[in-house]
Amino acid sequence: MAYKDYTRTEFIKKFGKSKKHFDVYKKYDYTNHEYIYEVRSIKNKTHENHETINEILNFKFQ
């Protein structure tokens, strides 16, 4: 199965005001020094391992 990759700005433009929940894997691109968001699944309702846009973009490593 092919997943769609987005940069942060592309991700915000495409899904910015969406109320959907996403299963996203964050990959770090060392050449461009930014995260790439690999969208694996989109759901309309809350589902395990799915997060909202704000939860994904405000994620901090501990």
C-alpha positions, 0 to 999 in steps of 0.5 A: 500500500502506498502512503502519501507524504506531505511536508508541514506546509503541504499538510496544513494546506491540505488538512488545516481546518479538517475535523478528521483524525489521522494516522501519521508517521513522522519522518525527519528529512536531514537534507531539508531539516524538516519533518515529512508526514506520512499519512497512512489513514484518515477517519471521520471519528476518533479511532485508536492511533489516530490524532487530530491536526493540532495533536500531530503538529504540536507533538513534542519529543520528551 
